[in-house]
Amino acid sequence: MMPDQGWCVFWLGHASFLLCGAGKRVLIDPVFSDYCAPYPFHFPGLKRRVAPPIALRDLPPIDLILLTHTHYDHCDLPTLRHFPLNTAVIVAEGHRAWLEKQGFTAVRELPWWQSLEIDGLRITSTPAQHFTARSLLDRNRGHWCGWSIEGAGQKLWHTGDSGYCEVFVEIGARLGPFDLSMIPIGAYAPRWFMKAMHMNPEEAVRVFRETRTQRAIAMHWGTFSLTDEPLGEPPLLLSTALAASGMSPESFVTGAVGQCWQTSEK
């Protein structure tokens, strides 16, 4: 699973990824639960539609966990509690104290644009347009972000959740180009309500170009039915948007849950 060069990038469903490279294994927004909700029986529509491609107990040892924000479809406490409490966790600004209350002892938080070096990796928090909450009483008490990961001669980027906004041009200028990005394409309908927080496939293609991404994996679709569009619609609209932009379909792909993509060292 650990490549000799570059990275292996495994899509675990929705916005969850396992990155293997630079001698490290990094999990981003791991969610292995059957529901992405606090009270599953009250939210039957939020049941997982596609099983995780691997059981939690079968994951290899994890060196680092990155959390973009604390929505239930990105921050799943039952999943996190599977790992040793001293596992290194990096989270968006404002969530460290909450995670420490859950028992985690090696939590660091990063404001937008700030970076840290950890075991040969450079991790940078990137801005996004979204919100965060665990209940009706704690909305936006912390921040949200994407993650730039530099190591093994490559730059990877996980967008996190975001509506389209002008900051993507700045991300591309300051941190790009990215060798491989993980960009959301789903949970966009109805647009009058979701536009501010989730991009649609056409906007995702725009983000691809503005961040100077070389290759991208589509995420945030096909696992949970969070919004009104059909579960299989986002890849179809992505294909249309790529064609309209004159881009190769191989440059921005939709894969199967469990699929792996490999980058090569420059």
N, C-alpha and C positions, 0 to 999 in steps of 0.2 A: 504493500500500500504506500510505502514511502518511496517516492521516485528518486532516481540518482541525480536528476537535475530538474529545475523548475518545480511545478506544483501539480498534484492531483486534486481536483475539485469535485466533490461528490454532492449532488443535490439530494437532500434528505426529505424534500417536500416543503411546500410553501416558501418561507424565507430561511429555512434551516440548511446549513451547509457544513460539511467537514472538509477542511483544507489540510492537505498533507504536503509539506515542503520545508526546506531549510532545516531538516531534522526535527520538525515540530508538527504537532497535530492541533489544529485550531477549530473549535466549534463556533459557529455564528448562529445566534437566535435558536438554540435547539428546542424543539417541541416534539415530544414523543407521545403525549397524552392523546386519548381518544376524542377529547373535546377541548376547544380553545375558549373556555368560559369558566367563570368562578363556580357556577352551580349548574352542572351539565343538564339535569333534568328540567331546568327552567329554560334552557336554550337548546332544544333538540336539533335545531337546524345547524348548529355549530359543531356537529359531529364530524370527525375526520372521514373523508371520502376515499382516501387512498392510504393503505397501511404504511408505516415506516419501512424502509427497505432493509433495516437491520434492527435487531433488538438492542435495547440499551445495554444489556449485560454482555453483548458481543462486540461492543465498540472497543477499539484499542485504547490504551491509556491516552488521556487528553492533557495537553500542556497548558492550554489557554482557552478561555471562553470569552467571546465578545457579545455584548447585548446592546442592541440599537435603542431599545426603549422597553417599557414594561407592560405594554398591551399583552393580553393573554395569548395571542397568536404569535408572539415573539419571545415572551418571557414566561416560561412554564416551570413553576416551582417544583412540581413532582419530578420533572426531568432533571432540574438542577440538583435536587437532593440526592440523585443517584451518584453524584461525583463526590470525592472527598471534599470536606468543607474548606480545606486549604488549597484547593485548585485556584489558580490565578484567574480572576474575572476582571474584565475591563468593561465599564458601563458608561453610558452617557451621563453628563453632569447632573448631579442632584439625586442619584439613586444609591450612592454608596451606603449611607446610613440605613436605608431600608433593607438592603441585602445583608448588611451586617446583623441586623435584628433577626434575620432568618438563619443566622449561624455561620455565614461565610466569613472567612478570616483573612482572605488575601484579595480584597476588592480595591480597585483603583478606578477613579472616574476622570474623564477627560472632557473639558470644554471644547467647543468647536474650534477647529484649526490647530489645536495643541497636539503634540506628538510625544510618544515615549518609546524608548528602546527597551526591549525585553527579549533576552535570549537570542540576540542576533536579528530580531525583527523590529521594524519601525512601524508603529501603529499610530495612525492619525485620525482624529475625529472630524468628520465632514458635516457641514450643515445640511439641513433638510427642512421641508415645510410640512409639519405634522402636529401631533399633540400626544399626550400620554396620560394614563390614568389606570388605576386598579379598581376604582369604585367611583361612586357619584360624588365622593367627598374629597378626592385628592387630585383633581384634574390639574395638569401642568405644574405640579410641585417639583418635577424634574424635567430634564430636557430629553431630546431624541437626536439621533445622528445616523450617519453612515460610517463605514470604516474603510480606510485605505491601509493596505497591508503590503509592506515592502520587504522582500527577502528572496533569497535564492535567485538573484538577478532579475526579479520580476516585480511588477506592481499590479496588485489586485485591488478591486474596490467593490464593496457591498453597499448599495445605495441606502439601505434601510427603507422605511416607509416614507413616502413624500408625494405631495402634489408637485406639479411642474412649477418651477420658479426660476428667476434669473440667476440664482446662486450656482447653477450647474456650469455656467460659462466660467465663473470664477474658480470652481473646483478643477475644471479642465486646465485652466491657465496656471494655477498654483501647484497642482499635484500630478496632472496628466503628463504624457499619455499613459493610459492604463492598458496593460497587456490583456487582462481579462476582467470584465465587470459582471456583477450580478445585479440585474435591473428589474424592478417589478413591472408587471404588465396587467395585473388583475385587481379586482375589488374596486371598480370605477363607476358602477351604475347604482342609482341615477346620477348623471353628471352634475345636476344642480346642487346636489348634496355632497358628493364624493370628490368633486374636482379639487377642492382646496387641500385634501389630504392624501389622495391616491391618483397617480397618473394613469392614463389609458395607454394602449399600445402605440398610438401615434405620437404621444408625448414621450414615451419611452425611447422611441427611435430618435427623437430630437435630443434627448439627454445623452444617448449613445454618441451622437455626433459632437455635441457641445463639450463633453468631457474628454474628447479625443480618445475614446475607447477603440481598441483594435478588434476585440472579440467580446461577445457578451452572451450570458446565459439568462434566459427569462425566468423570473421567480414570482412568488406571490400570486400563484394561480394553481388550479387543478387539485388542491388538497382540501381546503375548507371553502364552503360556499358562504362567503361573508356578505355578499351584496346581490344586486338584482340580476346581473348578467348571467347567462348560462355558463356552467363550469368550463365547457370546452370552447367558448367564444374567444377568449384572449389570444390564443395562437393563430386563429384565423384572421383576426384584425391585425395582428403583428405581421403576418405574411403580406397582407394588403399594404400596410404602411411601409414595409421594406421595399416592396416593388415600386410604390409611388415615389420613394426617395432614391431609386436607382441603386439600392444596396443589395448585395448578395445575401440570399437567405442563410448561407453558412456563417455570415458574420455575426448574426444575432439569433441564437437557436433556442427552441423549446425542446426539452428532452423529457425522458421518463423519470419518475421518481426513482432514485437509486443510481442514475446514470453518472458516469465519471468523465470529466474532461481533463486533459493533461496539457500543461504549458511546457515550453522548452526554454532552457536558460539561453539568454542572448549571447 
